[in-house]
Structure formats: structure tokens, C-alpha cells
Amino acid sequence: MKILTIETSCDETSVAIVEDGKYILSNFISSQIKTHQLYGGVVPEIASRMHAEKINFLIKKTLETRKRGFQEIDAVAVTYGPGLEGSLLVGLTAAKTISVALNKPLIPVNHIHGHIYSSFLTENTPCFPFICLVVSGGHTQLVLVKDHFNMELLGQTRDDAAGEAFDKIARYLGLEYPGGPVVEKESLNGNETAFNFPRAMLKHKWDFSFSGLKTAVIYTIKALEQAEKKVPVPDICASFQKTVIDILTYKAVMACKFYDIKTLVLSGGVIANKAIVSNMYSETLKNKIKLHYPEKNLCTDNAAMTGSAAYFQYKKDAVSNPFIRVEPNAKIV
């Protein structure tokens, strides 16, 4: 089954063709990062406008990689939420139009489900049941995945997501947007034990909180500035990053132990951070837990992961929903 998939939930316009939920036949992504860097974050109105400008070009480009074009498409899939309303509308409108024109099923996909299924596009797919840690710019969640689309949300952030915390700390330090890659780069030259930042919510089983950590880092920077001392940016970044890593690793490994699950899946844009994956690998190896994570280009928003989720979703219930509306605050379960 070949599915043409469209993803426009935030600031990446992406179109892909995925076969049987596992094989990427085509996957193009147009990033808006350089535009939003001017504003230090994503501007929703600009994001939706840029999606509208790029979507038709990417659909055409995706189909041109295939000899049969539209003729080989069995279904159309699209992200309906969560995400930015205007951005989601662009993708959904395009997907509905193609679905009606081709008389093919329309499969609406939850964006978080897409991230979870990104590991199904790897050579060794995870086996059920597994714990999935979703870490992106807007989400930090622990999910118990019992079977295809049989999921239980164990915990999530009560305030800032981990990705948001990276962005805010980077902005306060005068670093560019997005914060994740630049903080990771600065950390390579820093001392991760230079500052002892708080590790919040460790006693609460599965929920996360990064707002207090963000505040502690900002107060530390202010104190150094008031004392007219040089702010050691690499050390700040390294200590902050290590704190986030410790929190994420502790929660994820403990969830696997508590539920006696032997497989941990990592997903979301923040997982592109090599230090996070390296630390997770070490801890899961110690605890005899099998670790799965997607390739770096499949960590951030992309249509291929949405196509994978769409296939397994349609295989499970064969439901086409041409009347779907965008849900900016859609829940994972």
C-alpha cells in the first residue's frame, strides 16, 4: 500500500510517499528555520503562509520521483493535529483535495503518533509492548504502547517541554534559534558539572517539569552578570543539557522497569541530540533494555513518519475520514 502523506503541523512543509508503513519511496522537507531565526521563534502567520507557498511544489517534486505519479497512490494521509492551526489547515486542504480528485481514502494522523512510528521506518522495528519517550519542541511525554494504536499516556510535562527549554535558554544566552542544536554544540566545549541545576519532578512518577530548571539557569546567568563576571556559555549549556538528559533518562528507564518493558523507543526532534541518545544507550544497556530511535532526519517533523503511522492505522480499522477538521490541541489518546 502506497500512501501520499502531507505534514504541515509547524514550521516544516513535508510530503512523502511511504509503502507498507516501512519503506520510504520519497520524502521531501522544506524547513522554515532561517526565516523564523529572524524572530527568535516560530511566527504562526508566517509559517502558514510559507506552507501555502511550498506545498504544491513539494507535492509535484515528490510525485516526479515516481514513474507512475498519482496512479500508484492507494491513499492520502495528513497530519490534523496537534500543531499550529493555520499550518495544519494548509496541509489538510491539500490532502482533502487530492483525496477527492483521486477518489482515494483520506487518513488523518495524530502528529504524536507520527513521531512514535518514526522508528518503524528503521531496519529493526520495535516489538510490542514498548515505552516511548516523545521529546520535541512542544511535547515531552512518556507513552506505554501496548499494540498498534493501543496506547496509554503515562506522563507529560506540566509546563515547558524540553525543546522549549532549550530554545529559551539559548535565547537568553544570545544564541540563535532553534536552541537545541546550538546548545548541543556549545556543550561540546563545556563542563557539565560546572553548575548543579535542579532536577525537578523526579519523585513524581512520570510527569515532567522544565520551567524551574529554565528559571534556575536564568537566575544563575543574572547573578554572574550582576557580579560582573564572564558568563561561561559552554559550561552553562553543558550543565543545563546534562540536567535535561538526567531527567529524561531517569524517567524513561524507570518506566521500563516499573512496567517490566524491555524496549524503549525515543522520538521527536530533541532526540537528534547525540548526547541524549548516547546517555540513553548507556543506561538502557546497563538495564538490559533494547533501545530504538530513528535516524536524525526522521527525528524532526517529516511526512514519512506520518505515512508510517497512517499505514498501520488504516490497516487496523480501514477508516477514511474526508470530514476531518484540524485539532491544534489534539491529544495522543
Order of alpha helices (4+ residues) and beta strands (2+ residues): beta-beta-beta-alpha-alpha-beta-alpha-beta-alpha-beta-beta-beta-alpha-alpha-alpha-alpha-beta-alpha-beta-alpha
